[in-house]
Amino acid sequence: MTGADRGLEYLGASRIEGPIVVVDRVRDAGYDELVEIKDAAGRVRLGRVLDVSREQAVVQVLEGTDGLSGATLRARFLGESLRLPVSKDMLGRIFDGLGRPADGGPPPLSGDRRDVNGAPINPVARRYPREFIQTGISAIDGMNALVRGQKLPVFSGNGLPHDKVCAQLVRQAKLPGGSEEFCIVFAAMGVKRDVAEYFRRDFEASGALGRTAMFLSLADAPGVERLLTPRAALTLAEHLAFDLGRHVLVVMTDMTNYCESLREVGTARGEIPGRKGYPGYLYSDLASLYERAGRVEGSAGSITQVPILTMPSDDISHPVPDLTGYITEGQIVLDRELFQRGVYPPIAGLPSLSRLMKDGVGEGYTRADHPALASQLFACYAYVKRARALADIIGEEELGAGDKLYLEFGEAFERRFLTQGEREDRPIEATLDLGWEMLGMLPKSELHRVSDELLKKHYKEKK
């Protein structure tokens, strides 16, 4: 709006539906502009403009529309989008979904207020993601390694321990050598209070909170708040990475809750639904979040993303995981069968994939044998799956000696390599040594993906 119009208050709304308020006869409003909404008692709520036309502005009220009346409502358009004050002092603090203090502390002291939608990164200025981030989880570090600047989502299902895996990632993630320039931004959307309290206590007890900024949008908060929570978190991450040169890991859970809020708002606006009722722009909306990861020329820092999402009915073809997979560079999949058999973390060996792993492991990053070892473990475990499928048809006693040996390898691989304690932080060297120990259960003649030089150096056949 123009400077003169920003002081105007518009009285009344022609329609209030869900989180949506439609204000008539608005002049010069802009998309994504902040709006102050006053109820009859004078209480102020924030909103943002979703759509504008010649005579109307569609406003999304961030704190819900309960108690608002179309006859008495007053709206004032502020002429700017939502901005977040950013500072390194936000590490060690807890905020709500809009970036307001939720730990009883004061607001961040910063004159630097950033638009939560971020600024587009020139593709030419992007640097290729490289260098290893150690999570201390063998199933990730050994076979699906995370690389600085990567987007690597975790696909889970209802009832699976993704919250525990999430907390373990935050506690244990580090750069090789323990650089102090590594920090974490954690965003939780639509989580229950007990889950939020679990994260807070876990991070405090482990000391991880000191290097973490938490943004919590609880399940009882207005659903539309979830749409801004990851944006606020990524805005702080961009300041830490590209202004201060830090390496930032952004963990976001649960992206399915975020998408449900997007569908809720789309329905309230009367939009034509796409797949399973989600708006047709779901792909581009998710991309606007995921593409804020990476590395840029002129900055030593990086943003690495681990979005966590739950798949309804364990359906990996559901629109949320399906579209996420198109945008990101791989996925970590939690497997219900492994979970029911007592394997933690239940990370599936074959569906999981890190497409950028090859650029962050090996000599100079982890160890020279890492790429070949991971490839060989993957190949052997794939054969285990085939042997198990054959055993289900003809019976295990009818299998040949070689297939039975692979079944023994598969059991040991799941119980010793994949399985580890919730508080067990395995160094990458221990993970790689354990991988070679697993391969020692198989004869050399079965190991076609590792060189004779590596076999001579690392292979020890189990007697």
C-alpha positions as CSV (number, residue, x, y, z in Angstrom):
1,M,0.0,0.0,0.0
2,T,1.0,3.6,-0.3
3,G,2.3,5.4,2.8
4,A,-1.0,7.3,3.3
5,D,-3.1,4.1,3.0
6,R,-1.2,2.0,5.5
7,G,-2.8,3.9,8.4
8,L,-6.3,3.1,7.1
9,E,-8.5,0.5,8.9
10,Y,-11.1,-1.4,7.0
11,L,-14.3,-2.2,8.9
12,G,-16.0,-5.5,8.4
13,A,-15.5,-8.6,6.3
14,S,-17.8,-10.1,3.7
15,R,-16.8,-13.7,4.5
16,I,-15.1,-15.6,7.3
17,E,-14.4,-19.3,6.6
18,G,-11.9,-21.4,8.5
19,P,-8.7,-19.3,8.7
20,I,-9.8,-17.1,5.7
21,V,-11.2,-13.6,6.0
22,V,-12.3,-11.7,2.9
23,V,-12.1,-7.9,3.2
24,D,-13.9,-5.7,0.6
25,R,-13.0,-2.4,-1.0
26,V,-9.3,-2.7,-0.3
27,R,-6.9,-0.5,-2.3
28,D,-3.3,-1.3,-3.2
29,A,-2.9,-4.4,-1.1
30,G,0.0,-6.7,-2.1
31,Y,0.4,-10.5,-2.1
32,D,1.9,-11.9,1.2
33,E,1.5,-8.5,2.9
34,L,1.0,-8.6,6.6
35,V,-2.4,-7.6,8.0
36,E,-3.4,-6.7,11.6
37,I,-6.9,-8.0,12.4
38,K,-8.7,-6.6,15.4
39,D,-11.7,-8.2,17.0
40,A,-14.5,-6.4,18.9
41,A,-12.5,-6.4,22.1
42,G,-9.4,-4.8,20.5
43,R,-7.3,-7.9,20.5
44,V,-4.9,-8.0,17.5
45,R,-4.1,-11.0,15.4
46,L,-1.7,-11.2,12.4
47,G,-2.7,-12.3,9.0
48,R,-1.2,-12.3,5.5
49,V,-2.7,-11.6,2.1
50,L,-3.2,-14.7,0.0
51,D,-5.0,-13.2,-3.0
52,V,-6.0,-9.8,-4.2
53,S,-8.5,-8.5,-6.8
54,R,-9.8,-5.1,-7.7
55,E,-12.3,-5.0,-4.9
56,Q,-11.3,-7.7,-2.4
57,A,-8.3,-9.1,-0.4
58,V,-8.3,-12.7,0.8
59,V,-6.5,-12.7,4.2
60,Q,-5.2,-15.8,6.0
61,V,-5.4,-15.2,9.8
62,L,-2.3,-16.8,11.3
63,E,-3.8,-17.1,14.8
64,G,-7.2,-18.5,13.8
65,T,-10.6,-16.8,13.3
66,D,-12.4,-18.0,16.5
67,G,-14.4,-15.1,18.0
68,L,-14.1,-12.9,14.9
69,S,-17.3,-11.3,13.6
70,G,-17.6,-10.1,10.0
71,A,-19.5,-7.0,11.2
72,T,-17.1,-5.7,13.8
73,L,-13.7,-6.9,12.5
74,R,-11.1,-4.3,11.7
75,A,-8.2,-4.8,9.3
76,R,-5.1,-2.7,8.8
77,F,-2.7,-3.6,6.0
78,L,1.0,-3.1,7.0
79,G,2.7,-2.8,3.6
80,E,5.3,-5.5,4.3
81,S,5.6,-9.3,4.5
82,L,6.3,-11.2,7.7
83,R,9.9,-10.6,8.9
84,L,12.0,-12.4,11.4
85,P,14.7,-10.8,13.4
86,V,17.8,-13.0,13.0
87,S,20.8,-13.4,15.3
88,K,23.3,-16.1,16.3
89,D,22.0,-15.6,19.8
90,M,18.9,-17.5,18.7
91,L,20.9,-20.7,19.1
92,G,20.0,-22.3,22.4
93,R,16.5,-20.8,22.3
94,I,13.0,-22.1,21.7
95,F,10.4,-20.2,19.6
96,D,6.9,-20.7,18.4
97,G,6.0,-21.3,14.8
98,L,6.1,-17.6,14.0
99,G,9.5,-17.1,15.6
100,R,8.3,-15.5,18.8
101,P,10.0,-16.6,22.1
102,A,8.4,-19.6,23.7
103,D,11.0,-20.2,26.4
104,G,10.2,-17.2,28.6
105,G,13.2,-15.3,27.3
106,P,13.3,-11.9,25.6
107,P,12.9,-11.4,21.9
108,P,16.2,-11.6,19.9
109,L,18.1,-8.3,19.9
110,S,18.7,-7.8,16.3
111,G,18.2,-4.9,13.8
112,D,18.4,-7.4,11.0
113,R,14.8,-8.4,10.1
114,R,14.5,-10.9,7.2
115,D,11.6,-11.7,5.0
116,V,10.6,-15.3,6.0
117,N,10.1,-16.2,2.3
118,G,13.8,-15.8,1.7
119,A,15.6,-14.5,-1.4
120,P,16.1,-16.5,-4.5
121,I,19.6,-18.0,-5.0
122,N,21.1,-17.4,-8.4
123,P,21.6,-20.9,-9.8
124,V,25.0,-19.9,-11.2
125,A,26.1,-19.0,-7.6
126,R,25.3,-22.4,-6.2
127,R,28.2,-24.7,-5.3
128,Y,28.0,-28.5,-5.6
129,P,27.2,-30.3,-2.3
130,R,30.3,-32.1,-1.0
131,E,31.8,-33.3,2.3
132,F,30.5,-35.8,4.8
133,I,28.2,-35.1,7.8
134,Q,28.5,-37.8,10.4
135,T,25.2,-38.8,12.1
136,G,26.5,-41.6,14.2
137,I,23.9,-43.9,12.6
138,S,25.5,-46.8,10.7
139,A,22.6,-47.3,8.3
140,I,22.9,-43.7,7.2
141,D,26.7,-43.0,7.4
142,G,27.7,-46.4,6.0
143,M,25.2,-46.8,3.1
144,N,23.3,-43.5,2.6
145,A,25.7,-40.8,3.7
146,L,24.5,-37.2,4.2
147,V,26.5,-34.5,2.4
148,R,26.8,-30.8,3.2
149,G,24.2,-28.9,1.2
150,Q,22.1,-31.9,0.5
151,K,18.3,-32.5,0.9
152,L,17.8,-36.0,2.3
153,P,14.3,-36.7,3.6
154,V,13.2,-39.4,6.0
155,F,10.1,-41.3,4.9
156,S,8.2,-42.9,7.8
157,G,4.8,-44.2,8.7
158,N,2.4,-43.8,11.6
159,G,3.7,-45.6,14.7
160,L,7.3,-45.8,13.5
161,P,10.0,-44.3,15.7
162,H,10.8,-41.3,13.4
163,D,10.7,-39.0,16.5
164,K,13.5,-41.0,18.1
165,V,15.5,-41.0,14.9
166,C,14.9,-37.3,14.6
167,A,16.2,-36.6,18.1
168,Q,19.2,-38.9,17.6
169,L,20.1,-37.0,14.4
170,V,20.0,-33.7,16.3
171,R,22.0,-35.1,19.2
172,Q,24.7,-36.8,17.2
173,A,25.1,-34.9,13.9
174,K,28.6,-33.4,13.5
175,L,31.3,-32.6,11.1
176,P,34.4,-34.8,11.1
177,G,36.9,-33.2,13.4
178,G,34.2,-31.7,15.6
179,S,34.1,-28.2,14.1
180,E,32.4,-25.6,16.3
181,E,30.9,-24.0,13.2
182,F,28.2,-26.6,13.0
183,C,24.7,-25.9,14.3
184,I,21.2,-27.1,14.0
185,V,17.8,-25.4,13.3
186,F,14.9,-27.6,14.3
187,A,11.3,-27.0,13.1
188,A,8.4,-29.1,14.3
189,M,4.9,-28.6,12.8
190,G,1.7,-29.9,14.3
191,V,3.4,-32.0,17.0
192,K,1.6,-32.9,20.2
193,R,2.7,-31.3,23.5
194,D,4.2,-34.5,24.8
195,V,6.3,-34.9,21.7
196,A,7.5,-31.3,21.8
197,E,8.4,-31.8,25.5
198,Y,10.3,-35.0,24.6
199,F,12.4,-33.1,22.0
200,R,13.1,-30.2,24.4
201,R,14.1,-32.4,27.3
202,D,16.2,-34.6,25.1
203,F,18.1,-31.7,23.6
204,E,18.6,-30.1,27.0
205,A,19.8,-33.3,28.7
206,S,22.3,-34.1,25.9
207,G,23.6,-30.6,25.5
208,A,22.4,-30.4,21.9
209,L,20.1,-27.4,22.7
210,G,23.1,-25.1,23.1
211,R,23.8,-25.4,19.3
212,T,20.2,-25.7,18.3
213,A,17.4,-23.2,17.6
214,M,14.0,-24.8,18.0
215,F,10.8,-23.6,16.3
216,L,7.7,-25.4,17.6
217,S,4.2,-25.2,16.2
218,L,2.1,-27.3,18.4
219,A,-0.9,-29.4,17.3
220,D,-3.3,-27.0,19.2
221,A,-1.9,-23.9,17.5
222,P,-3.8,-22.6,14.4
223,G,-3.1,-24.9,11.5
224,V,-2.0,-22.0,9.3
225,E,0.9,-21.2,11.6
226,R,2.5,-24.4,10.3
227,L,2.8,-22.8,6.9
228,L,5.2,-20.2,8.2
229,T,7.2,-22.4,10.7
230,P,9.6,-24.0,8.2
231,R,10.0,-20.6,6.5
232,A,11.0,-18.9,9.8
233,A,13.4,-21.7,10.6
234,L,15.0,-21.5,7.1
235,T,15.3,-17.8,7.4
236,L,17.5,-18.1,10.5
237,A,19.4,-21.0,8.8
238,E,20.2,-18.7,5.8
239,H,21.6,-16.0,8.1
240,L,23.8,-18.5,10.1
241,A,25.0,-20.2,6.9
242,F,25.4,-17.4,4.3
243,D,26.2,-14.5,6.6
244,L,28.1,-16.1,9.4
245,G,29.7,-19.0,7.5
246,R,28.2,-21.8,9.7
247,H,27.3,-25.3,8.5
248,V,23.7,-25.7,9.4
249,L,21.6,-28.8,9.5
250,V,17.9,-28.1,9.3
251,V,15.6,-30.8,10.6
252,M,11.9,-30.4,9.8
253,T,9.1,-32.7,11.2
254,D,6.4,-33.5,10.1
255,M,6.2,-32.2,6.6
256,T,2.9,-34.1,6.1
257,N,1.3,-31.9,8.8
258,Y,2.6,-28.9,6.8
259,C,0.9,-30.2,3.6
260,E,-2.3,-30.9,5.5
261,S,-2.5,-27.2,6.5
262,L,-1.8,-26.3,2.9
263,R,-4.8,-28.4,1.8
264,E,-7.0,-26.9,4.6
265,V,-6.2,-23.4,3.4
266,G,-6.8,-24.3,-0.3
267,T,-10.2,-25.8,0.6
268,A,-11.2,-22.7,2.5
269,R,-10.3,-20.6,-0.5
270,G,-12.4,-22.7,-2.8
271,E,-9.4,-23.9,-4.9
272,I,-9.8,-26.7,-7.4
273,P,-8.2,-29.7,-5.6
274,G,-5.5,-31.9,-7.2
275,R,-4.3,-35.4,-6.1
276,K,-6.1,-36.5,-2.9
277,G,-7.4,-33.0,-2.4
278,Y,-4.0,-31.3,-2.2
279,P,-3.7,-28.0,-4.1
280,G,-2.2,-28.2,-7.6
281,Y,0.7,-26.1,-6.5
282,L,1.9,-28.5,-3.8
283,Y,5.0,-29.4,-5.8
284,S,6.1,-25.7,-6.2
285,D,5.3,-24.9,-2.6
286,L,7.5,-27.8,-1.3
287,A,10.2,-26.8,-3.8
288,S,10.2,-23.2,-2.4
289,L,11.2,-24.8,1.0
290,Y,13.6,-27.6,-0.1
291,E,15.5,-25.4,-2.6
292,R,16.6,-23.1,0.3
293,A,19.2,-25.8,1.0
294,G,22.7,-25.8,-0.5
295,R,26.0,-23.9,-0.7
296,V,26.7,-20.6,-2.5
297,E,29.7,-18.9,-3.8
298,G,31.3,-16.4,-1.5
299,S,30.1,-18.1,1.7
300,A,31.9,-20.8,3.6
301,G,28.7,-22.1,5.1
302,S,26.0,-24.5,4.0
303,I,22.4,-25.5,4.7
304,T,21.7,-29.2,4.8
305,Q,18.0,-30.3,5.1
306,V,16.5,-33.5,6.6
307,P,12.7,-33.2,6.2
308,I,10.8,-35.9,8.0
309,L,7.4,-36.9,6.8
310,T,4.9,-39.6,7.6
311,M,3.3,-41.6,4.7
312,P,-0.4,-42.3,5.1
313,S,-0.9,-46.0,5.1
314,D,2.8,-46.4,4.4
315,D,2.1,-45.4,0.8
316,I,5.3,-44.1,-0.7
317,S,3.3,-43.0,-3.8
318,H,1.2,-40.6,-1.7
319,P,1.5,-37.1,-3.1
320,V,3.7,-35.8,-0.2
321,P,6.5,-38.4,-0.4
322,D,6.1,-38.7,-4.1
323,L,6.6,-35.0,-4.8
324,T,9.3,-34.7,-2.1
325,G,11.3,-37.5,-3.8
326,Y,11.3,-35.5,-7.1
327,I,12.8,-32.4,-5.4
328,T,15.3,-33.9,-3.0
329,E,18.4,-36.1,-3.5
330,G,17.3,-39.4,-2.2
331,Q,15.4,-40.7,0.8
332,I,15.8,-42.6,4.1
333,V,12.9,-45.1,4.5
334,L,11.8,-46.5,7.8
335,D,10.6,-50.1,7.4
336,R,7.6,-51.4,9.4
337,E,8.7,-55.0,9.1
338,L,12.2,-54.3,10.6
339,F,10.5,-52.3,13.3
340,Q,8.2,-55.2,14.2
341,R,11.2,-57.4,14.4
342,G,12.8,-55.2,17.0
343,V,15.4,-53.5,14.7
344,Y,16.2,-49.9,15.7
345,P,16.6,-47.7,13.8
346,P,14.4,-49.6,11.3
347,I,16.1,-48.1,8.2
348,A,15.3,-50.1,5.1
349,G,18.5,-51.1,3.2
350,L,17.2,-51.2,-0.3
351,P,14.6,-48.4,-0.7
352,S,16.9,-45.9,1.0
353,L,19.2,-43.9,-1.2
354,S,21.5,-40.9,-1.0
355,R,22.2,-39.7,-4.5
356,L,25.0,-37.4,-3.5
357,M,26.8,-39.9,-1.3
358,K,29.5,-40.5,-3.9
359,D,30.5,-36.8,-3.6
360,G,31.0,-36.8,0.2
361,V,32.7,-40.1,1.0
362,G,35.9,-41.8,0.2
363,E,39.5,-40.7,0.4
364,G,39.8,-37.2,1.9
365,Y,36.3,-37.3,3.4
366,T,35.8,-40.6,5.2
367,R,38.0,-43.5,4.2
368,A,39.2,-44.8,0.8
369,D,37.3,-48.1,1.1
370,H,33.9,-46.5,1.9
371,P,32.4,-46.3,-1.6
372,A,33.3,-49.8,-2.5
373,L,32.3,-51.2,0.9
374,A,28.8,-49.6,0.7
375,S,28.3,-50.9,-2.8
376,Q,29.2,-54.4,-1.8
377,L,27.0,-54.4,1.3
378,F,24.1,-53.1,-0.8
379,A,24.6,-55.9,-3.3
380,C,24.9,-58.6,-0.7
381,Y,21.8,-57.4,1.2
382,A,19.9,-57.4,-2.1
383,Y,20.8,-61.0,-2.6
384,V,19.5,-61.7,1.0
385,K,16.1,-60.4,0.0
386,R,16.0,-62.7,-3.0
387,A,17.1,-65.7,-0.9
388,R,14.4,-64.9,1.6
389,A,11.8,-64.7,-1.1
390,L,12.9,-68.1,-2.4
391,A,12.8,-69.6,1.1
392,D,9.2,-68.4,1.5
393,I,8.3,-70.5,-1.6
394,I,10.3,-73.7,-1.2
395,G,11.3,-73.6,2.4
396,E,14.6,-72.7,4.0
397,E,15.7,-76.3,4.3
398,E,15.6,-76.7,0.5
399,L,18.0,-73.8,-0.1
400,G,21.5,-74.4,-1.3
401,A,24.5,-73.9,1.0
402,G,25.3,-70.5,-0.6
403,D,21.8,-69.2,-0.1
404,K,21.8,-70.3,3.5
405,L,25.0,-68.5,4.1
406,Y,23.4,-65.3,2.7
407,L,20.5,-65.8,5.1
408,E,22.9,-65.9,8.0
409,F,24.6,-62.8,6.6
410,G,21.3,-61.0,6.4
411,E,20.4,-61.8,9.9
412,A,23.7,-60.6,11.2
413,F,23.6,-57.5,9.1
414,E,20.3,-56.4,10.5
415,R,21.1,-57.3,14.1
416,R,24.6,-55.9,14.3
417,F,25.1,-53.3,11.5
418,L,21.6,-51.8,11.2
419,T,20.7,-52.2,14.9
420,Q,22.2,-49.8,17.4
421,G,21.2,-48.2,20.6
422,E,19.2,-45.0,20.6
423,R,22.1,-43.3,22.5
424,E,24.8,-45.1,20.6
425,D,26.9,-42.7,18.5
426,R,29.1,-44.7,16.1
427,P,32.1,-43.0,14.6
428,I,32.4,-43.6,10.8
429,E,35.5,-45.7,11.3
430,A,33.6,-48.1,13.6
431,T,30.8,-48.3,11.0
432,L,33.2,-49.1,8.2
433,D,35.0,-51.7,10.3
434,L,31.7,-53.3,11.2
435,G,30.8,-53.4,7.6
436,W,34.0,-55.4,6.7
437,E,33.2,-57.7,9.7
438,M,29.8,-58.5,8.1
439,L,31.5,-59.2,4.7
440,G,33.8,-61.6,6.5
441,M,30.8,-64.0,6.8
442,L,30.9,-64.4,3.0
443,P,33.7,-66.0,0.9
444,K,35.9,-63.7,-1.2
445,S,34.5,-65.2,-4.4
446,E,31.2,-63.5,-3.6
447,L,32.6,-60.0,-3.2
448,H,32.8,-58.6,-6.7
449,R,32.5,-54.9,-6.0
450,V,35.7,-54.4,-3.9
451,S,39.2,-54.5,-5.4
452,D,41.8,-57.1,-4.5
453,E,43.8,-54.3,-2.8
454,L,40.9,-53.5,-0.5
455,L,40.3,-57.2,0.2
456,K,43.9,-57.7,1.1
457,K,43.8,-54.7,3.5
458,H,40.4,-55.1,5.2
459,Y,38.9,-58.5,4.6
460,K,39.1,-61.1,7.3
461,E,37.1,-64.2,6.7
462,K,35.1,-65.4,9.6
463,K,36.0,-68.9,10.6
